[in-house]
Amino acid sequence: MAIKRPKVAIGFIVAGVLMVVFGTIMCFVVPLVIDDQIVKNTVIDPKNDLTYTMWKDIPVPFFMSVYFFNVLNPAEILKGEKPMVEQRGPYVYRKQCQKENITFHPNGTVSYREYRQYHFEPSMSAGNESDVVTIPNMLVLGASVMMENLPYVLRLMMSATFKTFKEGAFLTKPVGELMWGYDSGLVDFLNQYLPGMIPTSGKFGLFSEFNNSNTGLFTVFTGKDDIRKVHRVDSWNGLTELPYWRTAQSNMINGTAGQMWPPFMTKESTLPFYSPDACRSMELVYQRPGEMYGIPLYRYVAPKTLFANGTDYAPNEGFCPCRQSGLLNVSTCRHNSPVFISHPHFFNADPVLLDYVQGLNPSEEKHGLFIDIHPQTGVPLNVSIRLQLNLYMKKVSGITETGKISDVVMPMIWFEENGYIDGPIVNTFHTNLVVLPTVLEYLQYILIGLGLATIIVAAVVYHKVKAAQKEPVKGSHGLETKKKSISTSD
């Protein structure tokens, strides 16, 4: 039995060495295996059940919250006084998106149209669609600015047309009609005699183009040939560059379609995406790390230069003619209507804009946009895109409906599109991307630690056994000498 003990100790030493070696190998192999699985599952491929379903149908809850700037002093504004507004809302709509006409191409791209529908959610809203609010009349004030440089006679004729259809500088209507459209004799008249002047041939509403519509024909890379290109837009409506802006850089279609990004992001990475509603590409920048449901994330926000004018930020010169920083002039893609996009309440804009309108109170917490993204996969966990629609209005000679209105960029509404992963998707995400890698990471360290402990203990046991084997030999020799001594004395 004593002979076997050293062999057992040696066996444990070998086992310990194997555990250390296996644990060390895991330190290098496990991250590679996880990254390889991420790459395989991130590719846009119907075989990838979870990620393909998320990409195709966006199963997570997504909502649009709309806030109206109710005008409190329309009569005074027509006399040249400063506008006063109060925020009304939110009026919340559940947004449903679904990609259709999905076609895969041999060059590693896929084309689709994404259709969207909005359904009012009374329980989440601060009012009903029947609520009545007053906002600037885009048909009158927008058309007036558009006709400012036309012959005086034409402006008089347009003013007479407004009077014929009883259209004034401000509208007082229910929220539902302002959102999704109302019947207008003026719209019918303009479509008949000035086709193309306004973007609708039916009811006129701020979001009439949004509901039951699609965002255009997108062609994006699947990532099959190069995972760094996954979700990146190859073309939109057949275009590889836009026709709206003044420079090639401004007309570039950059980044993704704004729903997912390539995996393996770092703090130096940015989030570029193309927005058909804003008629341009935009880019968010890293702000801070965070965590959601135990899942690590990076928060990306809009840089202050996003809507800066060409004077404050030279690369934005292509988006001009500009006004104050904080305003994006989208008239070139909105039938030349004097419409501007900004952050809500003119957040991150030139402070002078706040001086022109009473009732605004910007803050980053309420009005800054952000995307929380899981950097390892490029999948957004929490999204809040907040934008404001503004109308440039002023007195136009010959059009009496404009009264003595002072030049002002007037906020009309702002809206927030937000969504976050929830339910079974969170559990799957947490299990596959947090729990499993953590278990494997701990396992490799446990193997290394256990292996080292086994080696040390087995080595100590081995030496003790060897020492114990030598001691009995010495003891038996002493006993034999003692016996011989006793025999001699006898």
N, C-alpha and C positions, 0 to 999 in steps of 0.2 A: 504493500500500500504506500509506503514511503517513497518507493521508486516512482509511482505514478504522479505524486503531488507536483514535482517540478514540471512535468509535462503538462499538467492541467494549468499551472500558472503561465507557462509559455503559450498555451492555447488561448488564454484570456488576453495576453499581451498582443498576440496576433489579431484577435478579434477587435481589441481596442484600436490598433493601428488601422484596421480596415474601416472602422467607424469614423476615425479622424479623416482618413483619405476620402471616404464617401461623402462626409459632411463638407469637406473642402471642395470637392468636385461640385456638390450641389450649389455652393456659393457662386460658382461661375455658370453652371448649367441652368439652374432654375430661372434666373432673370432672362436668359436667352429663350427658354421655353415659353415663359409668360409673354415676352415680346412677340415671339413667333405666333402665338395664339391670338394676340391682339391684332396683329397684321392680318391674319386669316379672317378674323371676325369683323374687321373694319372695312374690308373690301365690299363694295356694293354688289352683292350677289344674292339671288333668291335662296341659295343654299344656306346662307347665314340667317337663320330664322329670327333671332332676337333683333340684331342690328338692322336687318333689312325691313322688318316690320316697323321699327321705330322710324326709319327713313321714309318708308312708303306712306304710312298712315298717321304718324305722330300720335300715338295712343295716349300721351300724357295730357292732363287738363290744360287747356290754353284759353285765356280770356282777354277780351279787349274792354278796357274801362275808359269811358269817354266823359270829359268834363267840358261844360259849356261856360263861356264868359258872357254872362247875361249883362247887357248894356243897361245901365241905370239912368242915363241922361241923354237919350238920343236927340231930343229937341235942342238941348244946350250944345251938343257936338256940332249940329248944323249951324250954330251961331259962332263957331270957332273956339268953343271952350274945350278943356281937356276931358277926354273920355273917362268915365267911371264904370268899372265892371265889378261883378261879384261872381265867384266860381259856383257853378251848380253841378251836382253830380256826386259820385260817379253813376253813370248809366252803364251797366255791365252786360257784356254779350259773350256767350260761349262761342269760341272759334273752333270750327272743324275744318281740318285740312286733309286732303287726300290727293295723292299723285295718280294721274291716269295717263293713258297713251304712253306707257313706259316701253321704250325701245332701246335695246342694247346694240351697240355698233362694234364692228371688228377692230376699230382703232383704240379700244379701251375706254369708250365713253358711253353714256346712257342719256337719252332724251326723255323728257316728260313735261306734262303740264300739271301744275298744282292748283286744284280748285278749292275755294274757301267759302264757307257759309257762316253766318252769324245768327245766333238765337238769343233773344233777350232773356236775362236772368233777373226777375223781379226781386227775389230773395237776397240777392247780392248787391242790389242797387239802392241808391239813396232817393229814389223817386221813380216815377213811371214815365213811359214814352208819351203819355198824354200831357206831361208838364209843359207849360208854355214859357218860352224864353225869347229874348230879343237879341238878335245878332246883326251885324252889317249885311246888307243885301249884296251878295257877290255879283249878281246879274247887273245891278245898277252901278255900284261903285267900281267894280272891276272893269266893266265895259267903258265907263267914263274915262278911266286912266288909259285904257287901250286906245281910245279915240282922241286923246288929248292933242295930238299933232295933226289930226285930220282937219279939212276945211271947216270953218265956223258953221257954214250952212248945214253940213252933215251932223254936226254936234247938236244944232237946233232941232234937226229932224229926229235925232235919237232921243232928245229930251221930250219931244212931242209923243214919241212912241211910248216912252215910260209912262207918260200921263194917260195915254190911251188905255194902257193895261193896268193902270193904278198901282204902279210899282214905285216905292219910295226908297230912300237910302237905307232904311232898316226894316228887318223882317221880324214879326212877332208870330211864331208858330209853335205847334207841339214838337217836342224833341224827335218823335218818330218820323215826322214829315221832314224835318230838317236833316235827319240822318239818311233816310232811305228814299226820299223824293216826294215831291208834291206836284200836282198839275199846275202848269203855268202857261197862260196864253202867250206871254212874252217869249218863252222857250220855243213854242211852236212857230211863232213869227220869225225869230232869229234863224231857226233851222231851215225855214222856207226861203228867206231872202238873203241870209248871211251864213250859208252852210259852213260848218267847220269852226265857227266862232266859239262855240261852247262844246264840251266833251260829251254831251248826251243828246239823244234824239227823243227821249221819253220824259219821264219825271226827272226833275232837277233836285238833287240832294248832295250833301257833302260826302256821303259814302255810297252813293248809288252805284258807282263803278265797282265797289268792293264785293258786295254780296252776290253769291252765285256766279262768281267770275274766277278767272285764273290769272296768274301772275306772268303769263307769257311762256314761250317754249324755251325751257332751259336744257342745255346739253352740258353735262358735267363729267369729269373723269371718275371712273370706278375705282381707281387705285390698284387695279390688277397688275399692271406693269410697273408702277411706281407708287408705293403707298403714300409718298410725300405729296402726291397730286390728288389724292382722293377727295371728292366733293368740290374740287376747284372747278369754277365755271369755264367751259371752253367757248361757249357762245350763248347768246340770248336772242331769241327771235331771229336766229341766223346771223346775228351781228357779233363780231369780235371786238368792236369798239363802238362807242355811242356817237350819235350825231348832234348832241345837245349843246356841248360846251366849246370853249374857244381854244383849248390846247389839247394836244395828243395825250398828255398826262391825265388831264381831267376826264377825258373820254375813255380812259382805259376801264375794262371790266376786270376787276381784280378780286381774288379770293373766292370764297364759296358762295352758295345761295343763302347763307345766313342761318343754317340749321345745324350743321355739324362741321367739324374741322379735322384736318389730319392729326394722327396720334403723335405722342412723344413730344409734347410741347414743353418749352422751358420758360423761365421768367423773361427771357429776351424775345420770346415769340410774340407776335401780334395777331389780332383777329380781323383779317380783311374779309369783306363780303360785299356783294352787289345787291342793292335794294332797288327794284323797279319802281316802288312808290316814291322814293327820293330821287329817282332818275340818275343815280350815281353810285360809285363804289365808296365805301367808308371803311375805316380801320379803327379798332379799339386797341388799347394798350393795357399792359399788366399793371394792376394796382397793389394787390396783396394776396397772400394765401388764405385759405379758410377751410371749413369742413361742413358737410351737410350729411346728416344721418350716418356719421362716422366715415363718410367718403371724402378724401382730400380733394380740394378744388383750388383753382386760381380765379380771382375776380378780375375781369377786364372792364374798363370804362372808356368813355369817350374822352379823348384829349381836348384841351381847351382850344386847340387849333382846328378842330373838326369843322366848325362853322365860322372860323375867323375870316375876315375879308382879305383881299389881296395886299392891302397896305400892311396889315399886321402879320400876315403869313404869306410870303410870296408864292408858294406853290398853289395857293387857292385863287390866284389871279384868273385862272382859266374858268372859274365859276362866276365871274363877274359879268355884267355890271353889278357891283356890290353896294350895299349900304353899310350900316354899322356892323362891327364884328358880332357874331352870334346869329346871323341871319343867312340862310341859303336861298338865293333867288332861283326858284324853280319855274319861272314864267316860260322859259324856252321849251319845257316839256309839258306845260299846262295851257296850251293854246294862247300863249302870251299874256295870260291873265296875271295881274301883279300879285302873285302869291309867294309867300316866303315860309320856309320851315325853320324852326328853332327848337331849342330845349324849352320845356314848359316854364312859364313865368319868366322867360328870358334868362334862365339860369346860364351862367358862364358867358353872358353876352355883355356888350357895352352898357354900362350903367345908365347912359343917357336914355336908353329905350324904356327904362322903368320910370323915368321922369315924365314921359309923354302920356302914360296911362296910369290912372289910380286904381288900386285894388290888387296889385301883384305882390307876391312875397316869395321869391325863389329860395330853394334850399336843395342841397345835394341829396339829402335823404329822401325827399319827396319827388324831386324832379330830375335827378341824374339818372342816366341809363346805365345798365350794367349787364354782363353775362358771366355767370359762374360756370366754369367749365372743368371737367375732369381731364387734367393735362395728359394722362397716360393714353386715353382713348380719343380725346377730342370731342366728347359728347357733352353738350350743355346739361347742367343739373338744375339751374335756376336762371330764368331770363326775364328781364324787365326793360323793354324798349319804349322810351317815352319821347314823344315828339309833339310839337305844337304847330298848328296851322294859323298863319297870319295873313291879313290882307292889307296891302298898301292903299290908303285912300287919301284923297285930297280934293280941293275945290277945282273944278274944271269949267273954264269959261264956256258959256253957251248951254251947259247942262245944269239947269236950275235945281235939280234934285240933290246936287252936291252942296248946295248952300255955301257956307263959308268955312267948310271943314278944313282944319289945319292939316298939314302934311303929317301923317302918322302911320306907323306900322301897327295895325290893330289886331290884337289876339282874338281869335274866334273860338277855337276849341283846342284842347290838348287831349291826347289819348295815350294809354299805356297798354301795350301787348305783353302779357306776362304768362309764364308757364313754368312748371317744375316737375321733375320726375316724382312719381308717387306709386304706392301700391306694390304689386308683384315685381315691377321693374326695379324698384329700389332694392328689394330683397335679392333679386338676381344679381344686380350690380354689386351690392355689398358682399355677397357670397363669393362671386367670381373675382372681384377686383380688390377686395379688402381682406376678407376672412381667409380665403385659400392662399394667397401670397403670404399672409402673415403666418399661417400655420406652417407653410413650407420654409419660411425664413427661420422661425423658431426651431423647426425640426432639424435644420442643418446645424444650428448652433448647439442644440441638444446632443446631436450625434457627435459633434466635435468635443463638447464638454464631457459627455459620457465616455467617449473613447479615451480621452486623456486621463480621466479618473480611473478607468479600467486598467490602463497601462501602468499607472502609478501604483495602484493597489496590487495588481498582479506581480509587478516587479518587487514590491516589498515582501509579498508572500513568498515569492521565489527565493529571495535571499534568506528569509527566515527558515524556510524548509531546508535549504542547503546547509545552513548553520546548524540546524537541529540534527541533520544526518551525521554531522561530524562529532557532535558532543557524545552520543552513546558509545562510540568506539573508544574514546578516551576513558570513559567511565568503566567499561568492561575490562580494560587493560589494568586499571587500578585495583579492581576487585580480585582479579586473578593473582596479582602480586601479593595482595593481602592474604589470600588463601595459602599461597606457597609459604609465606612467613609463618603462618600458624602451624603448618605441617612440620616445618623445620624445628620449631620450638618444642613440639611434642616429641 
